[in-house]
Amino acid sequence: MKKWSLLIGGIVEVSGAIILYFNPQLVFSPDIGAFMLYRLYAVAILVIGIISLLTVKHYRDDDMTRHIYMSIMFMHAAITLMTYTADNSVLLQPLQASITHGILFIMFVVAYLSDIKKVGE
């Protein structure tokens, strides 16, 4: 189940990064000074999405995959909290961003907990 959540998360991140890179005013306030910063954020999210998709492609149930999975899961938790408290003058739709990343975080937690092996197995 972790593999599917990484796949869904990777697709959401890559598609969000492409939209954000080419049209940042859909998400952020139109500020010419921060335009380059928005594009750098899009590239960072694109890299995280690609890491997710590569983890799906080369999936193994080992410590490295678990560390990548947990890092991405907590990134979604952090973005959920940051966008929930964001000001409307900076982020145009903070509630929608918070809900999206919150759903991804919950999906990651449920998948992680469902794949934990019981003690004694």
PADO-350973 format. One record per atom (N, C-alpha, C): residue number from 0; residue in three letters; atom name; x, y, z. Coordinates in steps of 0.05 Angstrom, whole numbers, plus 32768, in hexadecimal, padded with zeros to 4 digits. Layout:
NUM; Ala; CA; X; Y; Z
...
//
This chain:
0; Met; N; 8010; 7FE8; 8000
0; Met; CA; 8000; 8000; 8000
0; Met; C; 8011; 8019; 8000
1; Lys; N; 8029; 8017; 800C
1; Lys; CA; 803B; 802E; 800C
1; Lys; C; 8043; 8036; 7FEF
2; Lys; N; 8046; 8022; 7FDF
2; Lys; CA; 804E; 8027; 7FC3
2; Lys; C; 8039; 8038; 7FB5
3; Trp; N; 801F; 8031; 7FB9
3; Trp; CA; 800A; 8040; 7FAD
3; Trp; C; 8008; 805D; 7FB7
4; Ser; N; 800D; 8061; 7FD1
4; Ser; CA; 800C; 807C; 7FDB
4; Ser; C; 8023; 808D; 7FD0
5; Leu; N; 803B; 8080; 7FCD
5; Leu; CA; 8051; 808E; 7FC0
5; Leu; C; 804B; 8095; 7FA4
6; Leu; N; 803D; 8083; 7F95
6; Leu; CA; 8036; 8089; 7F79
6; Leu; C; 8023; 80A0; 7F78
7; Ile; N; 800E; 809F; 7F88
7; Ile; CA; 7FFA; 80B5; 7F87
7; Ile; C; 8007; 80CF; 7F90
8; Gly; N; 8016; 80CF; 7FA5
8; Gly; CA; 8024; 80E7; 7FAE
8; Gly; C; 8037; 80F2; 7F9A
9; Gly; N; 8046; 80E0; 7F8C
9; Gly; CA; 8059; 80E9; 7F77
9; Gly; C; 804A; 80F6; 7F60
10; Ile; N; 8034; 80EA; 7F58
10; Ile; CA; 8024; 80F6; 7F42
10; Ile; C; 801A; 8111; 7F49
11; Val; N; 800F; 8114; 7F62
11; Val; CA; 8005; 812E; 7F6B
11; Val; C; 801C; 8142; 7F6C
12; Glu; N; 8033; 813A; 7F77
12; Glu; CA; 8049; 814D; 7F79
12; Glu; C; 8054; 8156; 7F5E
13; Val; N; 8057; 8143; 7F4B
13; Val; CA; 8061; 814A; 7F31
13; Val; C; 804E; 815C; 7F22
14; Ser; N; 8034; 8155; 7F23
14; Ser; CA; 8020; 8166; 7F15
14; Ser; C; 801E; 8181; 7F22
15; Gly; N; 801F; 8182; 7F3D
15; Gly; CA; 801E; 819C; 7F4A
15; Gly; C; 8037; 81AD; 7F44
16; Ala; N; 804E; 81A0; 7F42
16; Ala; CA; 8066; 81AF; 7F3C
16; Ala; C; 8066; 81BA; 7F1F
17; Ile; N; 805B; 81AB; 7F0D
17; Ile; CA; 8059; 81B5; 7EF1
17; Ile; C; 8046; 81CD; 7EF0
18; Ile; N; 802F; 81CB; 7EFD
18; Ile; CA; 801C; 81E1; 7EFD
18; Ile; C; 8029; 81F9; 7F0B
19; Leu; N; 8036; 81F5; 7F21
19; Leu; CA; 8042; 820B; 7F30
19; Leu; C; 8059; 8218; 7F21
20; Tyr; N; 8068; 8208; 7F12
20; Tyr; CA; 807F; 8214; 7F03
20; Tyr; C; 8075; 8226; 7EEC
21; Phe; N; 8061; 821D; 7EDE
21; Phe; CA; 8058; 822C; 7EC6
21; Phe; C; 8043; 8241; 7ECD
22; Asn; N; 8035; 823E; 7EE3
22; Asn; CA; 8020; 8251; 7EEA
22; Asn; C; 801F; 8255; 7F08
23; Pro; N; 8033; 8262; 7F14
23; Pro; CA; 8033; 8264; 7F32
23; Pro; C; 801D; 8276; 7F3D
24; Gln; N; 8012; 8288; 7F2D
24; Gln; CA; 7FFD; 8299; 7F37
24; Gln; C; 7FE3; 828A; 7F3D
25; Leu; N; 7FE1; 8271; 7F35
25; Leu; CA; 7FCA; 8261; 7F3D
25; Leu; C; 7FCA; 825A; 7F5A
26; Val; N; 7FE3; 8258; 7F65
26; Val; CA; 7FE6; 8250; 7F81
26; Val; C; 7FEE; 8267; 7F93
27; Phe; N; 8002; 8276; 7F8A
27; Phe; CA; 800D; 828C; 7F9A
27; Phe; C; 8004; 82A7; 7F90
28; Ser; N; 8006; 82BB; 7FA1
28; Ser; CA; 7FFF; 82D6; 7F99
28; Ser; C; 8012; 82DF; 7F83
29; Pro; N; 8008; 82EF; 7F70
29; Pro; CA; 801A; 82F8; 7F5A
29; Pro; C; 802E; 830D; 7F64
30; Asp; N; 8045; 8304; 7F6B
30; Asp; CA; 805A; 8316; 7F75
30; Asp; C; 8072; 8312; 7F63
31; Ile; N; 807A; 8326; 7F54
31; Ile; CA; 8090; 8324; 7F41
31; Ile; C; 80AA; 831D; 7F4F
32; Gly; N; 80AE; 8328; 7F67
32; Gly; CA; 80C7; 8323; 7F75
32; Gly; C; 80CB; 8306; 7F7E
33; Ala; N; 80B5; 82F9; 7F84
33; Ala; CA; 80B6; 82DD; 7F8D
33; Ala; C; 80B2; 82C9; 7F77
34; Phe; N; 80B0; 82D2; 7F5E
34; Phe; CA; 80AA; 82C0; 7F48
34; Phe; C; 80BF; 82AA; 7F45
35; Met; N; 80D8; 82B1; 7F48
35; Met; CA; 80EE; 829D; 7F46
35; Met; C; 80ED; 828A; 7F5E
36; Leu; N; 80E5; 8293; 7F75
36; Leu; CA; 80E3; 8282; 7F8C
36; Leu; C; 80CD; 826E; 7F88
37; Tyr; N; 80B7; 8276; 7F7C
37; Tyr; CA; 80A1; 8263; 7F76
37; Tyr; C; 80AA; 824D; 7F63
38; Arg; N; 80BA; 8255; 7F4F
38; Arg; CA; 80C5; 8241; 7F3D
38; Arg; C; 80D8; 822E; 7F4A
39; Leu; N; 80E9; 8238; 7F5C
39; Leu; CA; 80FB; 8227; 7F6B
39; Leu; C; 80EC; 8213; 7F7D
40; Tyr; N; 80D6; 821D; 7F89
40; Tyr; CA; 80C5; 820B; 7F99
40; Tyr; C; 80B9; 81F5; 7F87
41; Ala; N; 80B1; 81FC; 7F6F
41; Ala; CA; 80A6; 81E9; 7F5C
41; Ala; C; 80BA; 81D4; 7F54
42; Val; N; 80D3; 81DC; 7F50
42; Val; CA; 80E8; 81C9; 7F4A
42; Val; C; 80EE; 81B6; 7F61
43; Ala; N; 80ED; 81C1; 7F7A
43; Ala; CA; 80F1; 81B0; 7F91
43; Ala; C; 80DB; 819C; 7F94
44; Ile; N; 80C2; 81A4; 7F90
44; Ile; CA; 80AC; 8191; 7F91
44; Ile; C; 80AD; 817D; 7F7B
45; Leu; N; 80B6; 8185; 7F63
45; Leu; CA; 80BA; 8173; 7F4D
45; Leu; C; 80CE; 815D; 7F54
46; Val; N; 80E4; 8165; 7F61
46; Val; CA; 80F8; 8151; 7F69
46; Val; C; 80ED; 813E; 7F7E
47; Ile; N; 80DD; 8148; 7F90
47; Ile; CA; 80D1; 8136; 7FA4
47; Ile; C; 80BD; 8122; 7F96
48; Gly; N; 80AE; 812C; 7F83
48; Gly; CA; 809C; 811B; 7F74
48; Gly; C; 80AB; 8106; 7F64
49; Ile; N; 80C1; 810E; 7F58
49; Ile; CA; 80D2; 80FA; 7F49
49; Ile; C; 80DE; 80E5; 7F5B
50; Ile; N; 80E7; 80EE; 7F73
50; Ile; CA; 80F1; 80DB; 7F86
50; Ile; C; 80DC; 80C7; 7F8E
51; Ser; N; 80C3; 80D1; 7F92
51; Ser; CA; 80AD; 80BF; 7F98
51; Ser; C; 80A8; 80AB; 7F82
52; Leu; N; 80A8; 80B4; 7F6A
52; Leu; CA; 80A3; 80A2; 7F53
52; Leu; C; 80BA; 808F; 7F4F
53; Leu; N; 80D2; 8097; 7F53
53; Leu; CA; 80E9; 8085; 7F51
53; Leu; C; 80E9; 8070; 7F67
54; Thr; N; 80DF; 8078; 7F7F
54; Thr; CA; 80DD; 8065; 7F95
54; Thr; C; 80C8; 8050; 7F8E
55; Val; N; 80B2; 8058; 7F81
55; Val; CA; 809E; 8045; 7F78
55; Val; C; 80AA; 8032; 7F64
56; Lys; N; 80B9; 803C; 7F51
56; Lys; CA; 80C4; 802C; 7F3C
56; Lys; C; 80D8; 8017; 7F47
57; His; N; 80E8; 801F; 7F5A
57; His; CA; 80FD; 800E; 7F65
57; His; C; 80F6; 8006; 7F82
58; Tyr; N; 80DD; 8000; 7F87
58; Tyr; CA; 80D3; 7FFC; 7FA2
58; Tyr; C; 80DF; 7FE2; 7FAE
59; Arg; N; 80EA; 7FE5; 7FC6
59; Arg; CA; 80F2; 7FCE; 7FD7
59; Arg; C; 80EA; 7FD4; 7FF3
60; Asp; N; 80E3; 7FC0; 8002
60; Asp; CA; 80DA; 7FC5; 801D
60; Asp; C; 80F3; 7FC4; 802F
61; Asp; N; 8102; 7FDB; 802F
61; Asp; CA; 811A; 7FDD; 803F
61; Asp; C; 811A; 7FF8; 804E
62; Asp; N; 8130; 7FFD; 805C
62; Asp; CA; 8132; 8015; 806D
62; Asp; C; 8133; 802E; 805C
63; Met; N; 8141; 802D; 8045
63; Met; CA; 8143; 8045; 8034
63; Met; C; 8127; 804E; 802A
64; Thr; N; 8118; 803B; 8021
64; Thr; CA; 80FD; 8041; 8017
64; Thr; C; 80EC; 804C; 802E
65; Arg; N; 80EE; 8040; 8045
65; Arg; CA; 80DF; 804A; 805C
65; Arg; C; 80E7; 8066; 8064
66; His; N; 8101; 806D; 8062
66; His; CA; 810A; 8088; 8069
66; His; C; 80FF; 809C; 8054
67; Ile; N; 8100; 8095; 803B
67; Ile; CA; 80F5; 80A7; 8026
67; Ile; C; 80D7; 80AA; 802B
68; Tyr; N; 80C9; 8095; 8030
68; Tyr; CA; 80AD; 8095; 8035
68; Tyr; C; 80A5; 80A7; 804C
69; Met; N; 80B4; 80A4; 8062
69; Met; CA; 80AE; 80B4; 807A
69; Met; C; 80B4; 80D2; 8075
70; Ser; N; 80CA; 80D7; 8067
70; Ser; CA; 80D1; 80F3; 8061
70; Ser; C; 80BB; 8101; 8050
71; Ile; N; 80B1; 80F3; 803C
71; Ile; CA; 809C; 80FE; 802B
71; Ile; C; 8082; 8101; 803B
72; Met; N; 807C; 80ED; 804D
72; Met; CA; 8064; 80EF; 805D
72; Met; C; 8065; 8107; 806F
73; Phe; N; 807B; 810C; 807D
73; Phe; CA; 807D; 8123; 808F
73; Phe; C; 807F; 813D; 807F
74; Met; N; 8089; 813D; 8067
74; Met; CA; 8088; 8155; 8056
74; Met; C; 806B; 815D; 8051
75; His; N; 805A; 814A; 804C
75; His; CA; 803D; 8150; 8048
75; His; C; 8031; 815A; 8061
76; Ala; N; 8039; 814F; 8078
76; Ala; CA; 802E; 8159; 8092
76; Ala; C; 8037; 8176; 8096
77; Ala; N; 8050; 817C; 8090
77; Ala; CA; 805A; 8197; 8094
77; Ala; C; 804C; 81AB; 8081
78; Ile; N; 8049; 81A3; 8068
78; Ile; CA; 803B; 81B5; 8055
78; Ile; C; 801E; 81B9; 805D
79; Thr; N; 8011; 81A4; 8068
79; Thr; CA; 7FF6; 81A7; 8072
79; Thr; C; 7FF4; 81BC; 8087
80; Leu; N; 8006; 81BB; 809B
80; Leu; CA; 8006; 81CF; 80B0
80; Leu; C; 800D; 81EB; 80A7
81; Met; N; 8021; 81ED; 8095
81; Met; CA; 8029; 8207; 808B
81; Met; C; 8014; 8214; 807A
82; Thr; N; 8006; 8205; 8069
82; Thr; CA; 7FF2; 8211; 8058
82; Thr; C; 7FD8; 8217; 8068
83; Tyr; N; 7FD3; 8208; 807D
83; Tyr; CA; 7FBB; 820D; 808D
83; Tyr; C; 7FBD; 8228; 809B
84; Thr; N; 7FD6; 8230; 80A3
84; Thr; CA; 7FDA; 8249; 80B1
84; Thr; C; 7FE3; 8260; 809E
85; Ala; N; 7FE3; 825A; 8084
85; Ala; CA; 7FED; 826E; 8071
85; Ala; C; 7FD9; 8285; 806E
86; Asp; N; 7FE4; 829C; 8067
86; Asp; CA; 7FD3; 82B3; 8062
86; Asp; C; 7FC9; 82B3; 8045
87; Asn; N; 7FB1; 82BD; 8041
87; Asn; CA; 7FA5; 82BD; 8026
87; Asn; C; 7FB3; 82D0; 8013
88; Ser; N; 7FC3; 82E3; 801E
88; Ser; CA; 7FD1; 82F5; 800D
88; Ser; C; 7FEA; 82E8; 8000
89; Val; N; 7FF3; 82D2; 800B
89; Val; CA; 800B; 82C4; 8000
89; Val; C; 8002; 82AC; 7FF0
90; Leu; N; 7FF1; 829C; 7FFC
90; Leu; CA; 7FE7; 8283; 7FF0
90; Leu; C; 7FCA; 8287; 7FE9
91; Leu; N; 7FC3; 8285; 7FD0
91; Leu; CA; 7FA8; 828C; 7FC7
91; Leu; C; 7F92; 8279; 7FD2
92; Gln; N; 7F98; 8260; 7FD4
92; Gln; CA; 7F85; 824C; 7FDE
92; Gln; C; 7F91; 823B; 7FF3
93; Pro; N; 7F96; 8246; 800B
93; Pro; CA; 7FA4; 8236; 8020
93; Pro; C; 7F93; 821F; 802A
94; Leu; N; 7F79; 8221; 802C
94; Leu; CA; 7F69; 820B; 8036
94; Leu; C; 7F6A; 81F3; 8023
95; Gln; N; 7F69; 81F8; 8009
95; Gln; CA; 7F6A; 81E2; 7FF5
95; Gln; C; 7F85; 81D4; 7FF6
96; Ala; N; 7F9A; 81E4; 7FF8
96; Ala; CA; 7FB5; 81D8; 7FFA
96; Ala; C; 7FB8; 81C8; 8014
97; Ser; N; 7FAD; 81D2; 8029
97; Ser; CA; 7FAE; 81C3; 8043
97; Ser; C; 7F9F; 81A9; 8042
98; Ile; N; 7F87; 81AA; 8035
98; Ile; CA; 7F77; 8192; 8033
98; Ile; C; 7F85; 817D; 8021
99; Thr; N; 7F90; 8186; 800B
99; Thr; CA; 7F9E; 8174; 7FF8
99; Thr; C; 7FB5; 8166; 8006
100; His; N; 7FC7; 8175; 8013
100; His; CA; 7FDE; 8169; 8020
100; His; C; 7FD6; 815A; 8039
101; Gly; N; 7FC0; 8162; 8046
101; Gly; CA; 7FB7; 8153; 805D
101; Gly; C; 7FAC; 8137; 8054
102; Ile; N; 7F9E; 8136; 803E
102; Ile; CA; 7F95; 811C; 8034
102; Ile; C; 7FAC; 810B; 802C
103; Leu; N; 7FC0; 8117; 801F
103; Leu; CA; 7FD8; 8107; 8018
103; Leu; C; 7FE6; 80FD; 8031
104; Phe; N; 7FE8; 810D; 8046
104; Phe; CA; 7FF5; 8105; 805F
104; Phe; C; 7FE5; 80EE; 806B
105; Ile; N; 7FCB; 80F0; 806D
105; Ile; CA; 7FBB; 80DB; 8078
105; Ile; C; 7FBE; 80C1; 8068
106; Met; N; 7FBE; 80C3; 804D
106; Met; CA; 7FC2; 80AC; 803C
106; Met; C; 7FDD; 809F; 8042
107; Phe; N; 7FF2; 80AE; 8045
107; Phe; CA; 800C; 80A3; 804B
107; Phe; C; 800C; 8096; 8067
108; Val; N; 7FFF; 80A2; 807B
108; Val; CA; 7FFF; 8096; 8096
108; Val; C; 7FF0; 807B; 8095
109; Val; N; 7FD8; 807B; 8088
109; Val; CA; 7FC9; 8062; 8087
109; Val; C; 7FD8; 804C; 8078
110; Ala; N; 7FE5; 8053; 8062
110; Ala; CA; 7FF4; 803F; 8054
110; Ala; C; 800C; 8035; 8064
111; Tyr; N; 8019; 8047; 8073
111; Tyr; CA; 8030; 803F; 8083
111; Tyr; C; 8027; 802C; 809A
112; Leu; N; 8011; 8034; 80A7
112; Leu; CA; 8007; 8023; 80BD
112; Leu; C; 7FFC; 8008; 80B4
113; Ser; N; 7FF1; 8008; 809C
113; Ser; CA; 7FE6; 7FEE; 8092
113; Ser; C; 7FFD; 7FDB; 8089
114; Asp; N; 8014; 7FE5; 8084
114; Asp; CA; 802A; 7FD4; 807B
114; Asp; C; 803D; 7FCC; 8092
115; Ile; N; 8038; 7FD6; 80AA
115; Ile; CA; 8049; 7FCE; 80C0
115; Ile; C; 8045; 7FB1; 80C7
116; Lys; N; 805A; 7FA3; 80CA
116; Lys; CA; 8058; 7F86; 80D0
116; Lys; C; 8052; 7F83; 80EE
117; Lys; N; 8042; 7F70; 80F5
117; Lys; CA; 803B; 7F6B; 8110
117; Lys; C; 8053; 7F5E; 811E
118; Val; N; 8055; 7F64; 8138
118; Val; CA; 806B; 7F59; 8148
118; Val; C; 8069; 7F3B; 8148
119; Gly; N; 807F; 7F2E; 8142
119; Gly; CA; 807F; 7F11; 8141
119; Gly; C; 807D; 7F05; 8126
120; Glu; N; 807A; 7F16; 8111
120; Glu; CA; 8078; 7F0B; 80F6
120; Glu; C; 8094; 7F08; 80EA
//
